Amino acid sequence: MPTHEVNIIDPAALEIHQRVSRGESVLKAIRESLGYTQREFAELMDTNVTTVSRWENSGKEPMFRLIQVKALLKELQKIRMSIDNLPDKLSADSSFDE
């Protein structure tokens, strides 16, 4: 019997993809899909609200420390996303098509 690979996509992950396709920041879409305020996300990512705002709104590529990468990966697992599901750039003007 042939086996078929089933790709289960979490609705939150699909929503993130759609929001980013409409021009929204990848990190903002992730944060909001997880239900975090900027302040809560800042605490989770071991940074401050100003930095989170800059990540979400500037065209510059965010620079993460290893502890932040680990925190982001842990949160992505909650919505069945992996780093492979993200675009190559996380700047505010990036998209999944790049």
Secondary structure, DSSP 8 states (H G I E B T S, - for coil): ----------HHHHHHHHHHHTT--HHHHHHHHTT--HHHHHHHTTS-HHHHHHHHHSSS-----HHHHHHHHHHHHHTT--GGGS-S--STT--TT-
